[in-house]
Amino acid sequence: MAGFYICNMNYQQTIDYLYSQLPMFSRIGTAAYKKDLHNTIALCKALGNPEEKFRSIHIAGTNGKGSTSHMLAAILQQSGYKTGLYTSPHLVDFRERIKINGQMIAENFVIDFVERTKSLSQQIEPSFFELTVAMAFEYFAAEKVDIAVIETGLGGRLDSTNVITPLLSVITNIGYDHMNILGDTLHKIAYEKAGIIKPGVPVVIGEYLEETKPIFISKARETGSVIHFASEEYRVSNIQPGTYQLNCDISSATGNNTEHFTLDLNGLYQVNNLRTVLCAEAVLIEQGFNISNDTEKYALANTKPLTGLHGRWDVIAENPTVVLDVAHNEDGIRQVLNQLSVTGDQYSALHIVTGMVKDKDADKVLALLPKNAAYYFTNAHIPRALPAAELQQRAAHFQLTGDIFDDVNLAIDAAVSKAGHHDLVLVCGSVFLVGEVRYEPKSG
């Protein structure tokens, strides 16, 4: 980084600097991961500890933490609270990571922050993620948010976001992902995620497995935290998936009250996230937050426009139906396959456009994918991407066959041209792949 001088850069030059000069996990993988909080603590201290100047909710988990974060943020901002939202990675624009009331951070703030912290960055040598976390905290403090929803990047215990002391900690679920960093067993992964549980701070666990539940209970006992298991406190029934909405009923395990919900996050797996959100909301109401039933219902039915979330069973075209989903690990793909099994009678044939990254266990995902689908293998344009030709070769071991494409949009074009009017084209396998989709249905 030494010798690179920032002088009156515009927004694009600033982003190019961040990408090129700072180690970035999404591009290069584990080489960018720092296994301690030293850099983040040093950055925050130099900035006057902005993370202490706003209230927050901390969300970790293998899958579902992005959707859960956005749904909670939608409820809070619709309830009149100035709500910060920090998530990662972004799909198209870096500024998607840092939002207030659904609006992305101003370009000028990004430029100014990077310029102001240039010499500090040269001293500390933070990763891309560490500097981005510090930027988010500074922005939320400067804008005086009422509450910020903070999503972890990897794990929890050593994640850069784990310098906050939130009002509430949330762990959506535990599954196999980033095992080269977090550990090769569910017990080890759960231990890392449980690291966000803070002394005296209540925690909501969305889903658990028999082998992970004791870890959460033990950590909560150690920190004196009240623990809630959303899957035990709320029951889901009457699930009705649709093209653009998901309807379901939720009842409290302790009472007879049943409520109907309509979500614009329409993936079947969102019912699990909904339970987690409702459980978290109940804790926040206990803490004095004013959230009405009507506000909650409106926010959940309009999470996408309120927060700008995309890529979760996102239907972007019809006839044939084209769906984007950022599912990229074993658990995420299982959830997508469950969606396909339930909605299978709504389409004639299945076309899967897929690309993965090198450090995921591609074989575990490929082993799950249906053999009767037509495949279109591609890759995102990042160094970490698994080349399409290599993915094609590995897929052949699982009797999955198809052509290769250097760009996801070319792959989608090919799939749509081959698909019948009532077929389904699914794009999945990598967040970065979905982020490169610019597909627009051809008119006529």
C-alpha positions in Angstrom: 0.0 0.0 0.0 3.0 2.3 0.7 3.6 4.9 -2.1 0.0 4.9 -3.4 -1.2 8.4 -2.9 -4.8 9.4 -2.9 -5.5 12.8 -4.3 -8.9 14.2 -5.2 -10.1 10.8 -6.5 -13.7 10.4 -7.7 -16.0 7.6 -6.5 -15.0 5.0 -9.1 -11.3 5.7 -8.5 -11.8 5.4 -4.7 -13.6 2.0 -5.1 -10.8 0.8 -7.5 -8.3 1.8 -4.8 -10.2 -0.2 -2.1 -10.4 -3.2 -4.4 -6.8 -3.1 -5.6 -4.9 -1.9 -2.5 -6.7 -3.7 0.4 -6.9 -7.5 0.8 -10.4 -8.5 -0.2 -11.9 -11.8 0.8 -14.5 -11.9 -1.9 -11.8 -11.6 -4.5 -8.9 -13.6 -3.1 -10.3 -15.7 -0.3 -8.6 -16.7 2.9 -5.5 -14.6 2.3 -7.6 -11.5 3.2 -9.0 -12.9 6.4 -7.5 -11.6 9.7 -8.0 -14.0 12.6 -8.2 -11.3 15.3 -9.9 -8.0 16.0 -6.7 -6.0 16.4 -7.0 -4.0 13.2 -10.6 -3.2 13.7 -10.1 -2.1 17.3 -7.2 0.1 16.2 -9.2 1.7 13.4 -12.2 2.4 15.6 -10.0 3.8 18.3 -8.3 6.2 15.9 -11.8 7.3 14.7 -13.0 8.0 18.2 -14.8 4.7 18.7 -17.9 5.4 16.5 -19.3 1.9 17.3 -20.1 3.2 20.8 -22.2 6.1 19.5 -25.2 4.2 18.2 -27.4 1.3 19.3 -27.2 -1.9 17.3 -28.4 -5.4 16.6 -25.8 -8.0 15.7 -26.7 -10.9 13.3 -24.7 -14.0 12.5 -25.4 -17.3 10.9 -24.5 -19.6 8.0 -27.6 -18.8 5.9 -30.4 -16.4 6.2 -28.6 -13.6 8.0 -28.9 -11.2 5.1 -32.7 -11.7 4.7 -33.2 -11.5 8.5 -31.1 -8.3 8.7 -33.2 -6.7 5.9 -36.5 -7.7 7.3 -35.6 -6.4 10.8 -34.3 -3.2 9.2 -37.5 -2.8 7.2 -39.7 -3.2 10.4 -37.6 -0.7 12.3 -37.4 2.0 9.6 -41.1 1.6 8.9 -41.7 2.1 12.6 -40.1 5.5 12.4 -36.6 4.7 13.6 -33.6 6.0 11.6 -32.1 2.6 10.8 -28.6 1.8 9.7 -28.0 -1.5 7.9 -24.6 -3.1 7.3 -24.4 -6.2 5.2 -22.0 -8.0 2.9 -21.1 -8.7 0.2 -22.7 -6.4 -2.3 -24.2 -7.5 -5.6 -23.6 -4.5 -7.8 -22.5 -1.3 -6.0 -20.2 -1.2 -3.0 -22.6 1.2 -1.3 -25.2 -1.5 -0.9 -23.2 -2.6 2.1 -24.0 0.5 4.1 -27.5 2.0 4.1 -29.7 4.2 6.2 -33.4 3.8 5.8 -32.8 1.8 2.6 -30.6 4.6 1.1 -27.1 3.8 0.2 -24.2 5.7 1.8 -23.3 8.8 -0.1 -20.5 8.6 -2.7 -18.9 11.6 -1.2 -18.8 10.1 2.3 -16.9 7.0 0.8 -14.4 9.2 -1.0 -13.8 11.4 2.1 -13.5 8.5 4.5 -10.9 6.7 2.3 -8.9 9.9 1.9 -9.0 10.8 5.6 -7.9 7.3 6.6 -5.1 6.9 4.0 -2.2 7.4 6.4 -4.0 5.4 9.0 -4.5 2.5 6.6 -0.8 2.6 5.7 0.0 2.2 9.4 -2.5 -0.5 10.3 -2.8 -2.3 6.9 -6.4 -3.3 7.3 -8.3 -5.7 5.0 -11.0 -4.4 2.7 -13.6 -5.7 5.1 -12.0 -4.2 8.2 -11.9 -0.7 6.6 -15.5 -1.1 5.3 -16.7 -2.0 8.8 -15.0 1.1 10.3 -16.5 3.2 7.5 -20.0 1.9 8.3 -19.6 2.6 12.0 -18.4 6.1 11.3 -21.3 6.8 8.9 -23.9 5.5 11.4 -22.4 7.6 14.2 -22.1 10.7 12.0 -25.7 10.4 10.8 -27.0 9.7 14.4 -29.0 6.6 13.6 -31.5 5.4 16.2 -30.5 1.8 15.6 -28.2 -0.2 13.3 -28.6 -3.8 12.1 -25.1 -5.2 11.7 -24.5 -8.4 9.8 -21.3 -10.4 10.4 -19.1 -11.3 7.5 -17.6 -14.6 8.5 -18.1 -16.5 11.7 -18.7 -14.2 14.6 -16.1 -14.4 17.4 -13.3 -13.0 15.3 -15.4 -11.1 12.8 -14.5 -7.5 12.4 -18.1 -6.4 13.3 -17.7 -8.1 16.7 -16.4 -4.9 18.4 -19.9 -3.8 19.0 -22.0 -4.3 22.2 -25.5 -4.7 20.8 -29.0 -4.6 22.3 -29.6 -8.0 20.8 -27.6 -10.8 19.2 -29.2 -13.1 16.6 -27.8 -16.3 15.2 -30.0 -17.5 12.3 -28.6 -21.1 11.8 -25.5 -23.2 11.6 -24.4 -25.1 8.5 -21.2 -26.1 6.7 -19.6 -23.1 5.1 -16.1 -21.4 5.3 -14.9 -24.6 7.0 -11.3 -23.7 6.1 -11.7 -20.7 8.4 -14.4 -21.6 11.0 -13.7 -25.3 11.5 -14.6 -28.6 9.9 -17.4 -29.6 12.3 -20.8 -28.0 13.2 -19.6 -27.8 16.8 -16.6 -25.6 15.9 -18.7 -23.5 13.5 -21.4 -23.0 16.2 -18.7 -22.0 18.7 -17.4 -19.3 16.3 -20.9 -17.9 15.6 -21.8 -18.0 19.4 -18.9 -15.6 19.8 -21.2 -12.6 19.2 -23.1 -13.3 22.4 -22.2 -10.6 24.8 -22.5 -10.3 28.6 -26.1 -9.5 29.6 -27.3 -9.1 26.0 -30.2 -11.3 25.0 -29.8 -13.7 22.1 -32.2 -15.2 19.6 -31.3 -18.5 17.9 -33.3 -19.0 14.7 -32.7 -22.7 14.0 -30.5 -25.2 15.8 -29.3 -28.8 15.6 -29.1 -31.2 18.5 -25.3 -30.9 18.5 -25.3 -27.1 18.3 -28.0 -26.2 20.9 -25.8 -27.0 24.0 -23.1 -24.7 22.6 -25.5 -21.8 22.5 -27.0 -22.6 25.9 -23.5 -22.9 27.5 -22.3 -19.6 26.0 -25.5 -17.8 27.1 -25.1 -19.2 30.6 -21.5 -18.0 30.6 -22.5 -14.4 29.6 -25.7 -14.3 31.6 -27.7 -13.7 28.5 -31.4 -14.6 28.1 -31.7 -17.1 25.2 -34.7 -17.5 22.9 -35.1 -20.3 20.4 -37.3 -19.0 17.7 -38.2 -22.4 16.3 -39.6 -23.4 19.7 -41.5 -20.1 20.3 -43.2 -19.8 17.0 -44.9 -22.3 14.7 -45.5 -21.9 11.0 -48.5 -23.3 9.1 -50.5 -22.9 5.9 -47.5 -22.0 3.8 -48.5 -20.8 0.3 -45.7 -19.9 -2.1 -46.3 -17.7 -5.0 -44.3 -16.2 -7.9 -43.7 -12.8 -6.1 -45.0 -13.4 -2.6 -45.1 -16.0 0.2 -48.1 -16.3 2.5 -48.1 -18.2 5.8 -49.6 -18.3 9.2 -47.5 -17.9 12.4 -48.7 -18.9 15.8 -47.1 -18.5 19.2 -46.1 -21.8 20.9 -47.5 -20.4 24.2 -50.8 -19.2 23.0 -53.7 -19.7 20.5 -53.1 -16.5 18.6 -52.4 -17.1 14.9 -51.5 -14.3 12.5 -51.3 -14.3 8.7 -48.2 -12.9 7.0 -47.4 -11.9 3.4 -43.7 -11.6 2.5 -42.3 -10.2 -0.6 -39.2 -12.3 0.1 -40.9 -15.3 -1.5 -38.5 -18.2 -1.0 -39.9 -21.0 1.1 -36.9 -20.8 3.4 -38.0 -17.3 4.4 -40.5 -18.8 6.9 -37.6 -19.8 9.1 -36.2 -16.3 8.9 -39.6 -14.9 9.6 -39.8 -16.8 12.9 -36.4 -15.4 13.8 -37.4 -11.9 12.9 -40.6 -12.1 15.0 -38.7 -13.5 18.0 -36.1 -10.7 17.7 -38.9 -8.1 17.3 -40.6 -9.3 20.5 -37.3 -8.8 22.4 -36.9 -5.3 21.0 -40.5 -4.4 22.0 -39.7 -5.6 25.6 -36.7 -3.2 25.4 -39.1 -0.3 24.6 -39.2 -0.2 20.8 -42.6 0.9 19.5 -43.6 -1.4 16.7 -47.2 -1.7 15.7 -48.8 -4.8 14.1 -49.8 -2.9 11.0 -46.3 -1.5 10.6 -44.8 -4.9 11.0 -47.1 -6.4 8.4 -46.5 -3.7 5.9 -42.7 -3.8 6.3 -42.6 -7.6 5.8 -44.7 -7.3 2.7 -42.4 -4.6 1.3 -38.9 -5.5 2.5 -37.4 -5.3 -1.1 -38.5 -1.7 -1.9 -37.8 -0.6 1.7 -34.3 -1.9 2.0 -33.2 -2.7 -1.6 -32.6 -6.5 -1.0 -32.2 -8.6 -4.1 -31.1 -12.1 -5.0 -33.3 -14.2 -2.7 -35.6 -16.4 -5.0 -35.8 -13.2 -7.1 -38.1 -13.7 -10.1 -36.7 -11.3 -12.8 -38.6 -12.6 -15.9 -41.5 -14.9 -16.9 -42.3 -17.1 -19.9 -39.9 -18.7 -19.2 -39.5 -17.9 -15.5 -36.0 -16.7 -14.6 -35.0 -16.8 -10.9 -31.9 -15.5 -9.2 -30.8 -16.9 -5.8 -27.6 -16.3 -4.0 -27.6 -19.9 -2.5 -24.0 -21.0 -2.6 -23.4 -23.6 0.1 -24.8 -27.0 1.0 -27.6 -25.7 3.2 -28.5 -22.9 0.9 -28.8 -25.3 -2.1 -30.9 -27.7 0.0 -33.4 -24.9 0.7 -33.5 -24.0 -3.0 -34.1 -27.6 -3.9 -36.9 -27.7 -1.4 -38.5 -24.7 -3.2 -38.2 -26.6 -6.5 -39.8 -29.7 -5.1 -42.8 -27.7 -3.8 -43.2 -25.6 -7.0 -42.2 -28.3 -9.5 -45.7 -28.6 -10.9 -45.5 -24.9 -12.0 -42.8 -25.5 -14.7 -42.2 -28.0 -17.4 -38.4 -28.3 -17.4 -35.5 -27.0 -15.3 -32.5 -25.1 -16.6 -29.7 -24.3 -14.1 -27.1 -21.6 -14.7 -24.4 -22.0 -12.1 -20.9 -20.8 -11.1 -19.0 -21.3 -7.9 -15.9 -20.1 -6.1 -12.7 -22.1 -5.5 -12.8 -22.3 -1.7 -16.3 -23.8 -1.4 -16.9 -27.5 -1.3 -18.3 -27.6 -4.9 -18.7 -31.4 -4.8 -21.1 -31.3 -1.9 -23.3 -28.9 -3.8 -23.0 -30.7 -7.1 -24.0 -34.0 -5.4 -27.3 -32.4 -4.5 -28.2 -30.9 -7.8 -30.9 -32.7 -9.9 -29.6 -34.8 -12.8 -32.6 -34.1 -15.0 -31.9 -30.4 -15.4 -30.1 -28.8 -18.3 -26.9 -27.1 -17.1 -25.0 -23.9 -18.2 -21.7 -23.6 -16.4 -20.1 -20.2 -16.0 -18.0 -18.1 -13.6 -17.9 -14.6 -12.0 -15.1 -12.3 -13.1 -13.1 -12.4 -9.8 -9.9 -14.2 -9.1 -11.6 -16.4 -6.6 -14.1 -17.9 -9.1 -13.8 -21.5 -10.1 -13.3 -21.6 -13.9 -16.4 -22.7 -15.8 -14.4 -25.5 -17.6 -13.3 -26.9 -14.3 -16.8 -26.8 -12.8 -18.1 -28.6 -15.9 -15.5 -31.3 -15.4 -16.3 -31.8 -11.8 -20.1 -31.8 -12.5 -19.6 -34.6 -15.0 -18.7 -36.9 -12.1 -22.2 -36.4 -10.8 -23.9 -36.9 -14.2 -24.6 -33.2 -14.6 -23.9 -32.0 -18.2 -24.0 -28.8 -20.1 -22.0 -26.2 -22.0 -19.7 -23.5 -20.6 -19.9 -19.7 -20.8 -17.5 -17.1 -19.8 -20.2 -14.7 -18.7 -23.4 -15.4 -16.7 -25.5 -13.2 -19.0 -24.5 -15.2 -22.0 -25.4 -18.4 -20.1 -28.8 -17.0 -19.2 -29.4 -16.0 -22.8 -28.5 -19.5 -23.9 -30.8 -21.0 -21.3 -33.7 -18.8 -22.1 -33.3 -19.5 -25.8 -33.5 -23.2 -25.2 -36.2 -23.0 -22.6 -39.9 -23.5 -23.3 -42.5 -21.0 -22.4 -43.3 -22.9 -19.1 -39.8 -23.8 -18.1 -37.8 -22.4 -15.2 -34.3 -20.9 -15.5 -32.5 -20.9 -12.1 -29.3 -18.9 -11.6 -27.4 -19.8 -8.4 -24.1 -21.0 -6.9 -22.3 -17.8 -6.1 -23.3 -14.4 -4.7 -20.8 -12.8 -7.1 -22.3 -14.6 -10.1 -25.7 -13.2 -9.2 -24.2 -9.8 -8.8 -23.0 -9.8 -12.4 -26.5 -10.6 -13.9 -27.7 -7.8 -16.2 -30.2 -9.9 -18.0 -33.2 -8.1 -19.5 -36.0 -10.1 -21.1 -36.3 -9.5 -24.9 -39.5 -7.8 -25.8 -41.9 -9.5 -28.2 
